[in-house]
Amino acid sequence: MVKGLYTAYTGMINEQNRLDILSNNLANADTNGYKKEGATNQTFADELAIKIKDTSSYGMPQKLGTMSMGVHIGETYTDYSQGNFRVTDNATDFALDGDGFFAIAYTDKAGNTSVKYSRDGAFVVNTAGYLVTKDGDYVLNQNGAMNADAGARIQVDPNVPITVDEKGNIFQNNQQVGTIGVVDIADYNYLAKYGENMYDLVNGGARQASTAKVTQGCIESSNINVVSEMVNMITISRAFQAGQKVINAVDETLDKAVNQVGRV
């Protein structure tokens, strides 16, 4: 009887975790280059059930079979599929068509600089001529991206229009002045999310050349389908409510068993 409480409880915890992840997806539906997350679940290992204090067979408890105590939270995964492109016609906005990431020299509040990877290509040219993100972090050139060199920055003439081809080569006055750093990761399992739309390469991960094409004047939107996520939210809500009803039903049954059954 009590097993039903554990099954319903673990199911509700799992649905709450799914709802938290889905809510974060919806909150970032308008975040450039955001990749949606999902959750997995799995059952607890089956436990061998036996009779307690069973002395019918030479003091050896008799087996009742196996039982599962419900479901527990699995891993959280990221869907790296490409989002739709939004045309901005801004010369410093870029989108990647294919697998790959822009390399960014990110500086935290403590002044520490490290290389992050992102699909968000909403860049600007600052007054010093450096290509930076909206937050002022430097965009790395191709050599810096491949070698994780945070000092390999891209500098152009801020007063001259720029043109960028699909390989990321930057031109001013028909002369190449730099190349936007674009790299791919051999195994995305070695990427750890940092913030909303940036990633860290953890130990064991390897950078490799990217075949992605750079598209100027566009930005990649998130790969969130808002309608689909809202439908999933309704499904999760109903599953959570079902768990609540199971707990209420078991509670009422236990109440009758304790307070009414056997009453004289």
C-alpha positions as CSV (number, residue, x, y, z in Angstrom):
1,M,0.0,0.0,0.0
2,V,2.7,2.5,1.0
3,K,4.6,1.6,-2.2
4,G,2.0,3.7,-4.1
5,L,3.1,6.8,-2.1
6,Y,6.7,6.3,-3.2
7,T,5.7,5.7,-6.8
8,A,3.5,8.8,-7.0
9,Y,6.0,10.9,-5.1
10,T,9.0,10.1,-7.4
11,G,6.8,10.6,-10.4
12,M,5.8,14.1,-9.2
13,I,9.5,15.0,-8.5
14,N,10.4,13.9,-12.0
15,E,7.6,16.0,-13.6
16,Q,8.7,19.0,-11.5
17,N,12.2,18.7,-12.9
18,R,10.8,18.4,-16.5
19,L,8.7,21.5,-15.8
20,D,11.7,23.5,-14.6
21,I,13.7,22.7,-17.7
22,L,10.8,23.4,-20.0
23,S,10.2,26.8,-18.2
24,N,13.8,27.7,-18.8
25,N,13.5,26.9,-22.5
26,L,10.4,29.1,-22.8
27,A,12.2,31.9,-21.0
28,N,15.0,31.8,-23.6
29,A,12.8,31.4,-26.7
30,D,14.0,34.8,-27.9
31,T,17.7,34.3,-26.9
32,N,20.0,34.3,-29.9
33,G,21.5,30.9,-30.6
34,Y,19.9,29.2,-27.5
35,K,19.7,25.4,-27.7
36,K,16.8,23.8,-25.9
37,E,17.3,21.3,-23.1
38,G,15.4,18.1,-22.3
39,A,15.2,15.7,-19.4
40,T,15.4,11.9,-19.2
41,N,14.2,9.5,-16.4
42,Q,14.7,6.0,-15.4
43,T,13.2,3.5,-13.0
44,F,14.9,2.7,-9.7
45,A,16.5,-0.7,-9.7
46,D,14.1,-3.5,-8.8
47,E,14.3,-4.6,-5.2
48,L,13.8,-8.2,-4.0
49,A,10.8,-8.4,-1.8
50,I,10.7,-11.1,1.0
51,K,8.4,-12.0,3.8
52,I,9.4,-10.3,7.1
53,K,10.1,-12.6,10.1
54,D,9.1,-15.7,8.0
55,T,9.8,-18.9,9.9
56,S,7.8,-21.3,7.8
57,S,10.8,-22.7,5.9
58,Y,13.5,-23.4,8.5
59,G,13.8,-19.7,9.3
60,M,14.5,-18.7,5.6
61,P,12.4,-15.8,4.5
62,Q,10.3,-16.7,1.4
63,K,10.7,-14.5,-1.7
64,L,7.7,-12.5,-2.9
65,G,9.3,-11.3,-6.2
66,T,10.7,-8.0,-7.2
67,M,9.3,-4.5,-6.9
68,S,10.2,-1.0,-8.1
69,M,10.0,2.1,-6.0
70,G,9.2,4.4,-8.9
71,V,11.1,6.7,-11.2
72,H,14.1,8.9,-10.6
73,I,15.6,11.8,-12.5
74,G,18.0,11.0,-15.3
75,E,20.3,13.3,-17.2
76,T,19.6,16.7,-18.7
77,Y,20.5,16.8,-22.4
78,T,20.9,19.6,-24.9
79,D,19.4,19.6,-28.4
80,Y,22.1,21.2,-30.7
81,S,19.9,21.3,-33.8
82,Q,20.1,24.5,-35.8
83,G,17.6,27.3,-35.2
84,N,16.0,29.5,-37.9
85,F,17.8,32.5,-39.3
86,R,16.5,36.0,-38.7
87,V,17.5,38.6,-41.3
88,T,18.8,41.8,-39.7
89,D,20.8,43.3,-42.6
90,N,23.3,44.4,-40.0
91,A,26.9,44.0,-41.4
92,T,28.2,42.8,-38.0
93,D,25.5,40.2,-37.4
94,F,26.4,36.6,-38.3
95,A,24.9,33.2,-38.3
96,L,26.4,29.8,-38.8
97,D,24.9,27.4,-41.3
98,G,26.1,24.0,-40.1
99,D,27.9,22.6,-37.1
100,G,30.3,25.0,-35.3
101,F,30.7,27.8,-32.8
102,F,32.1,31.3,-32.6
103,A,35.0,31.6,-30.2
104,I,34.7,34.4,-27.6
105,A,37.2,35.7,-25.1
106,Y,34.9,36.0,-22.2
107,T,35.9,38.1,-19.1
108,D,34.0,37.5,-15.9
109,K,33.3,40.0,-13.1
110,A,36.5,39.0,-11.4
111,G,38.6,39.9,-14.4
112,N,39.4,36.3,-15.4
113,T,39.4,35.7,-19.2
114,S,38.6,32.4,-20.8
115,V,37.5,31.1,-24.2
116,K,33.8,30.3,-24.5
117,Y,31.9,29.0,-27.5
118,S,28.6,30.4,-28.8
119,R,26.2,30.3,-31.7
120,D,25.1,33.9,-31.0
121,G,26.7,36.1,-33.8
122,A,25.2,39.4,-32.8
123,F,28.4,41.4,-32.8
124,V,29.5,45.1,-33.0
125,V,32.6,47.0,-33.8
126,N,33.8,49.1,-30.9
127,T,35.4,52.5,-31.1
128,A,38.9,50.8,-31.1
129,G,37.9,48.7,-34.1
130,Y,37.6,45.4,-32.3
131,L,34.8,43.0,-33.1
132,V,33.0,42.3,-29.9
133,T,29.8,40.8,-28.5
134,K,27.0,43.0,-27.2
135,D,28.5,42.6,-23.8
136,G,31.9,43.8,-24.9
137,D,33.7,40.4,-25.0
138,Y,36.2,40.0,-27.9
139,V,35.5,37.8,-30.9
140,L,38.6,35.6,-31.7
141,N,40.1,35.1,-35.1
142,Q,40.6,31.7,-36.7
143,N,43.9,31.0,-35.1
144,G,42.7,32.1,-31.7
145,A,39.6,29.9,-32.0
146,M,41.6,26.8,-32.9
147,N,44.3,27.3,-30.3
148,A,42.1,28.8,-27.5
149,D,44.2,31.9,-27.5
150,A,42.1,34.6,-25.8
151,G,44.4,37.3,-27.0
152,A,43.9,36.6,-30.8
153,R,41.4,39.4,-31.5
154,I,39.9,40.8,-34.6
155,Q,40.5,44.5,-35.3
156,V,39.2,46.4,-38.3
157,D,38.8,50.1,-39.3
158,P,35.6,51.2,-37.5
159,N,35.0,53.8,-40.2
160,V,35.0,51.5,-43.2
161,P,32.2,49.0,-44.1
162,I,33.1,45.3,-43.8
163,T,32.1,42.4,-45.9
164,V,32.4,38.8,-44.8
165,D,32.3,35.7,-47.0
166,E,31.0,32.3,-46.1
167,K,34.4,31.2,-44.8
168,G,34.4,34.0,-42.3
169,N,37.0,36.1,-44.1
170,I,36.6,39.8,-43.4
171,F,37.2,42.4,-46.2
172,Q,37.6,46.1,-46.2
173,N,38.3,48.1,-49.4
174,N,38.6,44.7,-51.2
175,Q,41.5,43.7,-48.8
176,Q,41.3,40.8,-46.3
177,V,41.8,42.2,-42.8
178,G,40.9,39.1,-40.7
179,T,39.0,35.9,-40.3
180,I,36.2,35.2,-37.8
181,G,37.1,32.3,-35.7
182,V,34.7,29.3,-36.2
183,V,35.4,25.9,-34.7
184,D,33.5,22.7,-34.1
185,I,33.8,20.3,-31.1
186,A,34.6,16.7,-31.8
187,D,32.2,15.4,-29.1
188,Y,29.4,17.7,-27.8
189,N,29.3,15.7,-24.6
190,Y,32.4,17.6,-23.6
191,L,30.5,20.9,-23.7
192,A,29.2,22.5,-20.5
193,K,26.6,25.2,-20.7
194,Y,27.7,28.6,-19.4
195,G,25.0,31.2,-19.0
196,E,22.2,31.3,-21.6
197,N,23.9,30.6,-24.9
198,M,27.6,30.0,-24.3
199,Y,29.6,26.8,-23.6
200,D,32.8,25.7,-21.9
201,L,35.0,23.0,-23.3
202,V,35.7,20.7,-20.4
203,N,38.7,18.5,-20.0
204,G,38.9,15.8,-22.6
205,G,37.1,17.8,-25.3
206,A,38.8,18.5,-28.6
207,R,38.4,21.3,-31.1
208,Q,38.3,20.6,-34.8
209,A,37.8,22.6,-38.0
210,S,34.2,23.5,-38.8
211,T,32.5,23.2,-42.1
212,A,29.8,25.7,-41.1
213,K,29.2,28.6,-43.5
214,V,29.1,32.2,-42.2
215,T,26.1,34.2,-43.2
216,Q,26.4,37.9,-42.9
217,G,23.3,40.1,-42.0
218,C,21.6,37.2,-40.1
219,I,21.3,35.9,-36.6
220,E,20.4,32.4,-35.5
221,S,17.3,32.3,-33.3
222,S,16.7,29.7,-30.6
223,N,15.6,26.2,-31.7
224,I,12.6,26.4,-29.4
225,N,9.1,25.7,-30.8
226,V,6.9,27.6,-28.4
227,V,3.7,25.8,-29.3
228,S,5.3,22.4,-28.8
229,E,6.7,23.5,-25.5
230,M,3.3,24.8,-24.3
231,V,1.7,21.4,-25.2
232,N,4.4,19.6,-23.3
233,M,3.8,21.9,-20.3
234,I,0.1,20.9,-20.3
235,T,1.1,17.2,-20.4
236,I,3.5,17.6,-17.5
237,S,0.9,19.5,-15.5
238,R,-1.6,16.7,-15.9
239,A,0.9,14.1,-15.0
240,F,1.8,16.0,-11.9
241,Q,-1.9,16.2,-11.0
242,A,-2.3,12.5,-11.5
243,G,0.5,11.9,-9.0
244,Q,-1.4,14.1,-6.5
245,K,-4.6,12.1,-7.0
246,V,-2.7,8.8,-6.4
247,I,-1.3,10.2,-3.1
248,N,-4.8,11.4,-2.0
249,A,-6.3,8.0,-2.8
250,V,-3.6,6.1,-0.9
251,D,-3.9,8.5,2.0
252,E,-7.7,8.0,2.2
253,T,-7.3,4.2,2.0
254,L,-4.7,4.3,4.8
255,D,-7.0,6.5,6.9
256,K,-9.8,3.9,6.6
257,A,-7.5,1.0,7.3
258,V,-6.2,2.7,10.5
259,N,-9.3,4.3,11.9
260,Q,-12.3,2.3,10.6
261,V,-11.3,-1.3,9.8
262,G,-11.7,-3.4,12.9
263,R,-13.6,-0.8,14.8
264,V,-15.9,-2.3,17.4
